[in-house]
Amino acid sequence: MIIRHATKTDLPAIVAIYNAAIPSYIATGDLEPVSVESRLAWFENRIPSQRPLWVIEIDNTIAGWLSFQSFYGRPAYTSTAEISIYISPDFQKQGLGKLLLEKAIRDSPNLGLKNLVSFIFAHNHPSLKLFAKFGFQQWGNLPKIADLGNTERDLIIMGLRVGEKSSSR
């Protein structure tokens, strides 16, 4: 098992993992599958030294990924990044999200980051539990902001000040 920077040849697997999450309405606000072509600009905006995109690979198979994205797009927020984690259904519940999150927290200071945020649906209990385990706290709640399958859902903003002492993992 390795965690490495994603390459363009990984993009179809990254998109497939993302698309697998759409029907459950648990992890993304997209309601229809996305295409590889529609994600090219997003991929090309990943800068390994600042806003990387990592894949976790097991036996030459992309099992999941983590991306860093600039938060809010204004210069005052340069030291804050939004992170997203997606794990293939074939590899869920194996601790891969934990490994990716550990690496993100550990590497964030080297990426010039002081804060990490993640936007998680309130009904996504496994993700909320994972992030809380790593010291993320609820920094915001946007009630009934998403309409997922004709059901309104809350969005929780989880945040962590990196480099400061956090709860045990």
Rosetta constraint file for C-alpha pairs under 8 A:
AtomPair CA 1 CA 56 HARMONIC 6.97 0.50
AtomPair CA 1 CA 57 HARMONIC 5.54 0.50
AtomPair CA 1 CA 58 HARMONIC 4.58 0.50
AtomPair CA 1 CA 59 HARMONIC 6.90 0.50
AtomPair CA 2 CA 56 HARMONIC 5.66 0.50
AtomPair CA 2 CA 57 HARMONIC 5.32 0.50
AtomPair CA 2 CA 58 HARMONIC 6.80 0.50
AtomPair CA 3 CA 54 HARMONIC 6.42 0.50
AtomPair CA 3 CA 55 HARMONIC 5.62 0.50
AtomPair CA 3 CA 56 HARMONIC 4.39 0.50
AtomPair CA 3 CA 57 HARMONIC 6.32 0.50
AtomPair CA 3 CA 100 HARMONIC 7.68 0.50
AtomPair CA 4 CA 54 HARMONIC 5.36 0.50
AtomPair CA 4 CA 55 HARMONIC 5.62 0.50
AtomPair CA 4 CA 56 HARMONIC 6.61 0.50
AtomPair CA 4 CA 57 HARMONIC 7.90 0.50
AtomPair CA 5 CA 48 HARMONIC 6.97 0.50
AtomPair CA 5 CA 52 HARMONIC 6.90 0.50
AtomPair CA 5 CA 53 HARMONIC 5.88 0.50
AtomPair CA 5 CA 54 HARMONIC 4.49 0.50
AtomPair CA 5 CA 55 HARMONIC 6.26 0.50
AtomPair CA 6 CA 10 HARMONIC 6.06 0.50
AtomPair CA 6 CA 11 HARMONIC 7.75 0.50
AtomPair CA 6 CA 53 HARMONIC 5.71 0.50
AtomPair CA 6 CA 54 HARMONIC 5.21 0.50
AtomPair CA 6 CA 55 HARMONIC 5.58 0.50
AtomPair CA 7 CA 11 HARMONIC 7.12 0.50
AtomPair CA 8 CA 43 HARMONIC 7.63 0.50
AtomPair CA 10 CA 14 HARMONIC 6.22 0.50
AtomPair CA 10 CA 62 HARMONIC 7.59 0.50
AtomPair CA 11 CA 15 HARMONIC 6.04 0.50
AtomPair CA 11 CA 36 HARMONIC 6.65 0.50
AtomPair CA 11 CA 43 HARMONIC 7.70 0.50
AtomPair CA 12 CA 16 HARMONIC 6.09 0.50
AtomPair CA 12 CA 36 HARMONIC 5.94 0.50
AtomPair CA 13 CA 17 HARMONIC 6.19 0.50
AtomPair CA 13 CA 62 HARMONIC 6.44 0.50
AtomPair CA 14 CA 18 HARMONIC 6.27 0.50
AtomPair CA 14 CA 62 HARMONIC 7.58 0.50
AtomPair CA 14 CA 64 HARMONIC 7.34 0.50
AtomPair CA 14 CA 65 HARMONIC 6.91 0.50
AtomPair CA 15 CA 19 HARMONIC 5.98 0.50
AtomPair CA 15 CA 34 HARMONIC 7.11 0.50
AtomPair CA 15 CA 35 HARMONIC 7.02 0.50
AtomPair CA 15 CA 36 HARMONIC 6.18 0.50
AtomPair CA 15 CA 39 HARMONIC 7.73 0.50
AtomPair CA 16 CA 20 HARMONIC 6.14 0.50
AtomPair CA 17 CA 21 HARMONIC 6.83 0.50
AtomPair CA 17 CA 64 HARMONIC 7.00 0.50
AtomPair CA 17 CA 86 HARMONIC 6.75 0.50
AtomPair CA 17 CA 87 HARMONIC 6.59 0.50
AtomPair CA 17 CA 88 HARMONIC 5.10 0.50
AtomPair CA 17 CA 89 HARMONIC 7.67 0.50
AtomPair CA 18 CA 22 HARMONIC 7.05 0.50
AtomPair CA 18 CA 86 HARMONIC 6.45 0.50
AtomPair CA 19 CA 23 HARMONIC 7.95 0.50
AtomPair CA 19 CA 32 HARMONIC 7.97 0.50
AtomPair CA 19 CA 33 HARMONIC 5.20 0.50
AtomPair CA 19 CA 34 HARMONIC 6.60 0.50
AtomPair CA 20 CA 88 HARMONIC 7.36 0.50
AtomPair CA 20 CA 89 HARMONIC 7.29 0.50
AtomPair CA 21 CA 25 HARMONIC 7.20 0.50
AtomPair CA 21 CA 26 HARMONIC 7.14 0.50
AtomPair CA 21 CA 27 HARMONIC 6.20 0.50
AtomPair CA 21 CA 28 HARMONIC 6.88 0.50
AtomPair CA 21 CA 86 HARMONIC 7.87 0.50
AtomPair CA 22 CA 26 HARMONIC 7.54 0.50
AtomPair CA 22 CA 27 HARMONIC 7.17 0.50
AtomPair CA 22 CA 28 HARMONIC 6.12 0.50
AtomPair CA 22 CA 29 HARMONIC 7.65 0.50
AtomPair CA 22 CA 30 HARMONIC 6.29 0.50
AtomPair CA 22 CA 31 HARMONIC 6.10 0.50
AtomPair CA 22 CA 32 HARMONIC 6.93 0.50
AtomPair CA 22 CA 33 HARMONIC 6.94 0.50
AtomPair CA 23 CA 31 HARMONIC 7.35 0.50
AtomPair CA 25 CA 29 HARMONIC 7.20 0.50
AtomPair CA 25 CA 31 HARMONIC 7.84 0.50
AtomPair CA 25 CA 148 HARMONIC 6.15 0.50
AtomPair CA 25 CA 149 HARMONIC 7.51 0.50
AtomPair CA 26 CA 121 HARMONIC 6.69 0.50
AtomPair CA 26 CA 123 HARMONIC 6.95 0.50
AtomPair CA 26 CA 124 HARMONIC 5.54 0.50
AtomPair CA 27 CA 120 HARMONIC 6.96 0.50
AtomPair CA 27 CA 121 HARMONIC 6.78 0.50
AtomPair CA 27 CA 124 HARMONIC 6.89 0.50
AtomPair CA 29 CA 146 HARMONIC 7.14 0.50
AtomPair CA 29 CA 148 HARMONIC 7.25 0.50
AtomPair CA 31 CA 148 HARMONIC 7.45 0.50
AtomPair CA 34 CA 38 HARMONIC 6.54 0.50
AtomPair CA 34 CA 39 HARMONIC 7.50 0.50
AtomPair CA 35 CA 39 HARMONIC 6.59 0.50
AtomPair CA 36 CA 40 HARMONIC 6.46 0.50
AtomPair CA 39 CA 43 HARMONIC 6.12 0.50
AtomPair CA 40 CA 44 HARMONIC 6.08 0.50
AtomPair CA 41 CA 45 HARMONIC 6.21 0.50
AtomPair CA 42 CA 46 HARMONIC 6.98 0.50
AtomPair CA 43 CA 53 HARMONIC 7.90 0.50
AtomPair CA 46 CA 50 HARMONIC 7.94 0.50
AtomPair CA 46 CA 51 HARMONIC 5.38 0.50
AtomPair CA 46 CA 52 HARMONIC 5.21 0.50
AtomPair CA 46 CA 53 HARMONIC 6.09 0.50
AtomPair CA 46 CA 68 HARMONIC 7.76 0.50
AtomPair CA 46 CA 69 HARMONIC 7.77 0.50
AtomPair CA 47 CA 51 HARMONIC 4.87 0.50
AtomPair CA 47 CA 52 HARMONIC 5.20 0.50
AtomPair CA 47 CA 53 HARMONIC 7.83 0.50
AtomPair CA 48 CA 52 HARMONIC 4.10 0.50
AtomPair CA 48 CA 53 HARMONIC 6.97 0.50
AtomPair CA 49 CA 111 HARMONIC 5.95 0.50
AtomPair CA 50 CA 111 HARMONIC 4.84 0.50
AtomPair CA 50 CA 112 HARMONIC 6.97 0.50
AtomPair CA 51 CA 67 HARMONIC 7.31 0.50
AtomPair CA 51 CA 68 HARMONIC 4.84 0.50
AtomPair CA 51 CA 69 HARMONIC 5.83 0.50
AtomPair CA 51 CA 70 HARMONIC 7.11 0.50
AtomPair CA 51 CA 81 HARMONIC 7.78 0.50
AtomPair CA 51 CA 111 HARMONIC 7.35 0.50
AtomPair CA 52 CA 67 HARMONIC 6.07 0.50
AtomPair CA 52 CA 68 HARMONIC 5.67 0.50
AtomPair CA 53 CA 65 HARMONIC 7.15 0.50
AtomPair CA 53 CA 66 HARMONIC 5.83 0.50
AtomPair CA 53 CA 67 HARMONIC 4.37 0.50
AtomPair CA 53 CA 68 HARMONIC 6.39 0.50
AtomPair CA 54 CA 65 HARMONIC 5.48 0.50
AtomPair CA 54 CA 66 HARMONIC 5.27 0.50
AtomPair CA 54 CA 67 HARMONIC 6.35 0.50
AtomPair CA 55 CA 62 HARMONIC 6.43 0.50
AtomPair CA 55 CA 63 HARMONIC 7.42 0.50
AtomPair CA 55 CA 64 HARMONIC 5.76 0.50
AtomPair CA 55 CA 65 HARMONIC 4.23 0.50
AtomPair CA 55 CA 66 HARMONIC 6.51 0.50
AtomPair CA 56 CA 62 HARMONIC 5.93 0.50
AtomPair CA 56 CA 63 HARMONIC 5.68 0.50
AtomPair CA 56 CA 64 HARMONIC 5.34 0.50
AtomPair CA 56 CA 65 HARMONIC 5.91 0.50
AtomPair CA 56 CA 96 HARMONIC 7.61 0.50
AtomPair CA 56 CA 100 HARMONIC 7.61 0.50
AtomPair CA 57 CA 61 HARMONIC 5.32 0.50
AtomPair CA 57 CA 62 HARMONIC 4.51 0.50
AtomPair CA 57 CA 63 HARMONIC 5.54 0.50
AtomPair CA 57 CA 64 HARMONIC 7.33 0.50
AtomPair CA 58 CA 62 HARMONIC 6.51 0.50
AtomPair CA 58 CA 63 HARMONIC 6.39 0.50
AtomPair CA 63 CA 87 HARMONIC 6.02 0.50
AtomPair CA 63 CA 88 HARMONIC 5.35 0.50
AtomPair CA 63 CA 90 HARMONIC 7.62 0.50
AtomPair CA 63 CA 91 HARMONIC 6.00 0.50
AtomPair CA 64 CA 85 HARMONIC 7.45 0.50
AtomPair CA 64 CA 86 HARMONIC 5.49 0.50
AtomPair CA 64 CA 87 HARMONIC 4.03 0.50
AtomPair CA 64 CA 88 HARMONIC 5.55 0.50
AtomPair CA 64 CA 91 HARMONIC 7.85 0.50
AtomPair CA 64 CA 96 HARMONIC 7.45 0.50
AtomPair CA 64 CA 97 HARMONIC 7.92 0.50
AtomPair CA 65 CA 85 HARMONIC 5.80 0.50
AtomPair CA 65 CA 86 HARMONIC 5.51 0.50
AtomPair CA 65 CA 87 HARMONIC 6.48 0.50
AtomPair CA 65 CA 100 HARMONIC 7.64 0.50
AtomPair CA 66 CA 83 HARMONIC 6.83 0.50
AtomPair CA 66 CA 84 HARMONIC 5.51 0.50
AtomPair CA 66 CA 85 HARMONIC 4.46 0.50
AtomPair CA 66 CA 86 HARMONIC 6.58 0.50
AtomPair CA 66 CA 100 HARMONIC 6.57 0.50
AtomPair CA 67 CA 83 HARMONIC 5.52 0.50
AtomPair CA 67 CA 84 HARMONIC 5.38 0.50
AtomPair CA 67 CA 85 HARMONIC 6.75 0.50
AtomPair CA 68 CA 81 HARMONIC 5.94 0.50
AtomPair CA 68 CA 82 HARMONIC 5.66 0.50
AtomPair CA 68 CA 83 HARMONIC 4.66 0.50
AtomPair CA 68 CA 84 HARMONIC 6.85 0.50
AtomPair CA 69 CA 81 HARMONIC 5.42 0.50
AtomPair CA 69 CA 82 HARMONIC 5.10 0.50
AtomPair CA 69 CA 83 HARMONIC 6.33 0.50
AtomPair CA 70 CA 77 HARMONIC 7.86 0.50
AtomPair CA 70 CA 78 HARMONIC 7.01 0.50
AtomPair CA 70 CA 80 HARMONIC 6.84 0.50
AtomPair CA 70 CA 81 HARMONIC 4.85 0.50
AtomPair CA 70 CA 82 HARMONIC 6.24 0.50
AtomPair CA 71 CA 77 HARMONIC 6.31 0.50
AtomPair CA 71 CA 78 HARMONIC 7.42 0.50
AtomPair CA 71 CA 80 HARMONIC 5.95 0.50
AtomPair CA 71 CA 81 HARMONIC 5.07 0.50
AtomPair CA 71 CA 82 HARMONIC 5.70 0.50
AtomPair CA 72 CA 77 HARMONIC 6.90 0.50
AtomPair CA 73 CA 77 HARMONIC 7.20 0.50
AtomPair CA 73 CA 78 HARMONIC 7.98 0.50
AtomPair CA 74 CA 78 HARMONIC 7.18 0.50
AtomPair CA 78 CA 113 HARMONIC 7.60 0.50
AtomPair CA 79 CA 112 HARMONIC 5.97 0.50
AtomPair CA 79 CA 113 HARMONIC 4.33 0.50
AtomPair CA 79 CA 114 HARMONIC 5.30 0.50
AtomPair CA 79 CA 115 HARMONIC 6.42 0.50
AtomPair CA 80 CA 113 HARMONIC 5.64 0.50
AtomPair CA 80 CA 114 HARMONIC 6.03 0.50
AtomPair CA 80 CA 115 HARMONIC 4.59 0.50
AtomPair CA 80 CA 116 HARMONIC 5.72 0.50
AtomPair CA 80 CA 117 HARMONIC 7.39 0.50
AtomPair CA 81 CA 113 HARMONIC 7.00 0.50
AtomPair CA 81 CA 115 HARMONIC 6.53 0.50
AtomPair CA 81 CA 116 HARMONIC 5.19 0.50
AtomPair CA 81 CA 117 HARMONIC 6.26 0.50
AtomPair CA 82 CA 116 HARMONIC 5.79 0.50
AtomPair CA 82 CA 117 HARMONIC 4.71 0.50
AtomPair CA 82 CA 118 HARMONIC 5.40 0.50
AtomPair CA 82 CA 119 HARMONIC 7.77 0.50
AtomPair CA 83 CA 116 HARMONIC 6.76 0.50
AtomPair CA 83 CA 117 HARMONIC 6.26 0.50
AtomPair CA 83 CA 118 HARMONIC 5.42 0.50
AtomPair CA 84 CA 118 HARMONIC 6.51 0.50
AtomPair CA 84 CA 119 HARMONIC 7.99 0.50
AtomPair CA 85 CA 97 HARMONIC 6.71 0.50
AtomPair CA 85 CA 100 HARMONIC 7.70 0.50
AtomPair CA 86 CA 97 HARMONIC 7.64 0.50
AtomPair CA 87 CA 91 HARMONIC 6.49 0.50
AtomPair CA 87 CA 92 HARMONIC 5.97 0.50
AtomPair CA 87 CA 96 HARMONIC 7.34 0.50
AtomPair CA 87 CA 97 HARMONIC 6.94 0.50
AtomPair CA 88 CA 92 HARMONIC 6.30 0.50
AtomPair CA 91 CA 96 HARMONIC 7.71 0.50
AtomPair CA 92 CA 96 HARMONIC 7.36 0.50
AtomPair CA 95 CA 99 HARMONIC 6.48 0.50
AtomPair CA 96 CA 100 HARMONIC 6.27 0.50
AtomPair CA 97 CA 101 HARMONIC 6.04 0.50
AtomPair CA 97 CA 130 HARMONIC 7.98 0.50
AtomPair CA 98 CA 102 HARMONIC 6.03 0.50
AtomPair CA 98 CA 130 HARMONIC 7.07 0.50
AtomPair CA 99 CA 103 HARMONIC 6.31 0.50
AtomPair CA 100 CA 104 HARMONIC 6.17 0.50
AtomPair CA 101 CA 105 HARMONIC 6.20 0.50
AtomPair CA 102 CA 106 HARMONIC 6.10 0.50
AtomPair CA 102 CA 134 HARMONIC 7.93 0.50
AtomPair CA 103 CA 107 HARMONIC 5.86 0.50
AtomPair CA 104 CA 108 HARMONIC 5.80 0.50
AtomPair CA 105 CA 162 HARMONIC 6.38 0.50
AtomPair CA 105 CA 163 HARMONIC 8.00 0.50
AtomPair CA 107 CA 111 HARMONIC 6.58 0.50
AtomPair CA 108 CA 112 HARMONIC 6.52 0.50
AtomPair CA 108 CA 113 HARMONIC 5.15 0.50
AtomPair CA 108 CA 114 HARMONIC 7.21 0.50
AtomPair CA 108 CA 162 HARMONIC 6.95 0.50
AtomPair CA 109 CA 113 HARMONIC 5.09 0.50
AtomPair CA 109 CA 114 HARMONIC 6.50 0.50
AtomPair CA 109 CA 162 HARMONIC 7.13 0.50
AtomPair CA 109 CA 163 HARMONIC 6.80 0.50
AtomPair CA 113 CA 162 HARMONIC 7.38 0.50
AtomPair CA 114 CA 161 HARMONIC 5.79 0.50
AtomPair CA 114 CA 162 HARMONIC 5.23 0.50
AtomPair CA 114 CA 163 HARMONIC 7.09 0.50
AtomPair CA 115 CA 159 HARMONIC 6.99 0.50
AtomPair CA 115 CA 160 HARMONIC 5.64 0.50
AtomPair CA 115 CA 161 HARMONIC 4.55 0.50
AtomPair CA 115 CA 162 HARMONIC 5.56 0.50
AtomPair CA 116 CA 159 HARMONIC 5.60 0.50
AtomPair CA 116 CA 160 HARMONIC 5.26 0.50
AtomPair CA 116 CA 161 HARMONIC 6.57 0.50
AtomPair CA 116 CA 162 HARMONIC 6.96 0.50
AtomPair CA 117 CA 157 HARMONIC 6.68 0.50
AtomPair CA 117 CA 158 HARMONIC 5.49 0.50
AtomPair CA 117 CA 159 HARMONIC 4.32 0.50
AtomPair CA 117 CA 160 HARMONIC 6.50 0.50
AtomPair CA 118 CA 157 HARMONIC 5.79 0.50
AtomPair CA 118 CA 158 HARMONIC 5.20 0.50
AtomPair CA 118 CA 159 HARMONIC 6.49 0.50
AtomPair CA 119 CA 155 HARMONIC 6.47 0.50
AtomPair CA 119 CA 156 HARMONIC 5.77 0.50
AtomPair CA 119 CA 157 HARMONIC 4.73 0.50
AtomPair CA 119 CA 158 HARMONIC 6.38 0.50
AtomPair CA 120 CA 124 HARMONIC 6.68 0.50
AtomPair CA 120 CA 127 HARMONIC 7.15 0.50
AtomPair CA 120 CA 128 HARMONIC 6.92 0.50
AtomPair CA 120 CA 155 HARMONIC 5.67 0.50
AtomPair CA 120 CA 156 HARMONIC 5.17 0.50
AtomPair CA 120 CA 157 HARMONIC 6.38 0.50
AtomPair CA 120 CA 158 HARMONIC 7.32 0.50
AtomPair CA 121 CA 153 HARMONIC 6.89 0.50
AtomPair CA 121 CA 154 HARMONIC 5.87 0.50
AtomPair CA 121 CA 155 HARMONIC 4.43 0.50
AtomPair CA 121 CA 156 HARMONIC 5.80 0.50
AtomPair CA 122 CA 128 HARMONIC 7.64 0.50
AtomPair CA 122 CA 153 HARMONIC 7.12 0.50
AtomPair CA 122 CA 154 HARMONIC 5.40 0.50
AtomPair CA 122 CA 155 HARMONIC 5.55 0.50
AtomPair CA 122 CA 156 HARMONIC 5.71 0.50
AtomPair CA 123 CA 153 HARMONIC 7.63 0.50
AtomPair CA 123 CA 154 HARMONIC 7.77 0.50
AtomPair CA 124 CA 128 HARMONIC 6.36 0.50
AtomPair CA 125 CA 129 HARMONIC 5.98 0.50
AtomPair CA 126 CA 130 HARMONIC 6.15 0.50
AtomPair CA 127 CA 131 HARMONIC 6.16 0.50
AtomPair CA 128 CA 132 HARMONIC 6.06 0.50
AtomPair CA 128 CA 158 HARMONIC 8.00 0.50
AtomPair CA 129 CA 133 HARMONIC 6.10 0.50
AtomPair CA 130 CA 134 HARMONIC 6.78 0.50
AtomPair CA 131 CA 135 HARMONIC 6.71 0.50
AtomPair CA 131 CA 136 HARMONIC 5.37 0.50
AtomPair CA 131 CA 137 HARMONIC 8.00 0.50
AtomPair CA 131 CA 158 HARMONIC 7.45 0.50
AtomPair CA 132 CA 136 HARMONIC 4.79 0.50
AtomPair CA 132 CA 137 HARMONIC 6.26 0.50
AtomPair CA 133 CA 167 HARMONIC 7.09 0.50
AtomPair CA 133 CA 168 HARMONIC 7.32 0.50
AtomPair CA 133 CA 169 HARMONIC 5.84 0.50
AtomPair CA 134 CA 166 HARMONIC 6.97 0.50
AtomPair CA 134 CA 167 HARMONIC 6.28 0.50
AtomPair CA 134 CA 168 HARMONIC 6.97 0.50
AtomPair CA 134 CA 169 HARMONIC 5.66 0.50
AtomPair CA 135 CA 160 HARMONIC 6.58 0.50
AtomPair CA 135 CA 166 HARMONIC 5.09 0.50
AtomPair CA 135 CA 167 HARMONIC 5.07 0.50
AtomPair CA 135 CA 168 HARMONIC 7.73 0.50
AtomPair CA 136 CA 158 HARMONIC 5.74 0.50
AtomPair CA 136 CA 159 HARMONIC 5.04 0.50
AtomPair CA 136 CA 160 HARMONIC 4.66 0.50
AtomPair CA 137 CA 158 HARMONIC 5.33 0.50
AtomPair CA 137 CA 159 HARMONIC 5.40 0.50
AtomPair CA 137 CA 160 HARMONIC 6.48 0.50
AtomPair CA 138 CA 156 HARMONIC 6.76 0.50
AtomPair CA 138 CA 157 HARMONIC 5.84 0.50
AtomPair CA 138 CA 158 HARMONIC 4.55 0.50
AtomPair CA 138 CA 159 HARMONIC 6.33 0.50
AtomPair CA 139 CA 156 HARMONIC 7.72 0.50
AtomPair CA 139 CA 157 HARMONIC 5.43 0.50
AtomPair CA 139 CA 158 HARMONIC 5.48 0.50
AtomPair CA 139 CA 159 HARMONIC 5.81 0.50
AtomPair CA 140 CA 156 HARMONIC 5.80 0.50
AtomPair CA 140 CA 157 HARMONIC 4.73 0.50
AtomPair CA 140 CA 158 HARMONIC 7.02 0.50
AtomPair CA 141 CA 154 HARMONIC 6.92 0.50
AtomPair CA 141 CA 155 HARMONIC 5.84 0.50
AtomPair CA 141 CA 156 HARMONIC 4.63 0.50
AtomPair CA 141 CA 157 HARMONIC 6.12 0.50
AtomPair CA 142 CA 154 HARMONIC 5.61 0.50
AtomPair CA 142 CA 155 HARMONIC 5.08 0.50
AtomPair CA 142 CA 156 HARMONIC 6.35 0.50
AtomPair CA 142 CA 157 HARMONIC 7.97 0.50
AtomPair CA 143 CA 153 HARMONIC 6.91 0.50
AtomPair CA 143 CA 154 HARMONIC 4.34 0.50
AtomPair CA 143 CA 155 HARMONIC 6.44 0.50
AtomPair CA 144 CA 152 HARMONIC 4.90 0.50
AtomPair CA 144 CA 153 HARMONIC 4.58 0.50
AtomPair CA 144 CA 154 HARMONIC 4.52 0.50
AtomPair CA 144 CA 155 HARMONIC 7.43 0.50
AtomPair CA 145 CA 152 HARMONIC 6.72 0.50
AtomPair CA 145 CA 153 HARMONIC 6.12 0.50
AtomPair CA 145 CA 154 HARMONIC 5.74 0.50
AtomPair CA 145 CA 155 HARMONIC 6.68 0.50
AtomPair CA 146 CA 151 HARMONIC 7.95 0.50
AtomPair CA 146 CA 152 HARMONIC 5.44 0.50
AtomPair CA 146 CA 153 HARMONIC 5.09 0.50
AtomPair CA 146 CA 154 HARMONIC 6.62 0.50
AtomPair CA 146 CA 155 HARMONIC 7.44 0.50
AtomPair CA 147 CA 151 HARMONIC 5.41 0.50
AtomPair CA 147 CA 152 HARMONIC 4.48 0.50
AtomPair CA 147 CA 153 HARMONIC 6.28 0.50
AtomPair CA 148 CA 152 HARMONIC 6.18 0.50
AtomPair CA 148 CA 153 HARMONIC 6.90 0.50
